[in-house]
Amino acid sequence: MNSYLTKMSKIFFYQLFYAALLTVSMSNQAIAKNLVYENNWAYLADTVMGGVSRGGAEFSAGALRLTGQVSTKNNGGFIQVRTRIDPIQSSGKIGIKIKVRGNGDVYYLHIRNASARLPWHYYTANFKTTDKWKEILIPFDNFEKSATFMPKKLRSDTIKTIGLVAYGKDHNADVSIANLEFY
């Protein structure tokens, strides 16, 4: 009888273990999803504060394409597309994985979180594009704060929005993103 109970306890333990493993696996898959899908992104430009940059964003063949003319005239200098993030999606992750292509210029990801209180507060990291699709990993440790009073390190569990941004100089912007997920 005692060996029967021991055997049943082991079976129960393994069933419980595999059920927990399956649950964790499924929840990680749900969190590691591509955040580039239509109607999830909003276009913004420096015109909201008097700048003169022009552009737009459109979906085509499963990718979001940001194009336009970035101008630093009138204290401007950016165009962007931004998406909201549920902090649960990024909690416990160490960075962002993107699949991008562009015109060979440098572009940026801007992250706003709970400590980004003013419009010009964000964490930023740049990446260079080529005319071929490439996957880029950007650890959260590579993001730099834009304002003095923000915490130096970005906390992944506080992310509210992520923006794909062309800014900082006069240029023609052309960048596409087909994948954005946390890793």
ABEGO torsion letter per residue (X at the ends): XAAAAAAAAAAAAAAAAAAAAAAAAAAAAAABBBABBBGABBBBBAAAAGBABBEBBBBBGGBBBBBEBBBABGGBGBBBBBBBBBAAAABGBABBBBBBBBAGBBBBBBBBBAABABAABBBBBBBBBBABBBBBBBBAAABBBABAABBABBBAAABABBBBBBBGBBBBBBBBBABBBBX
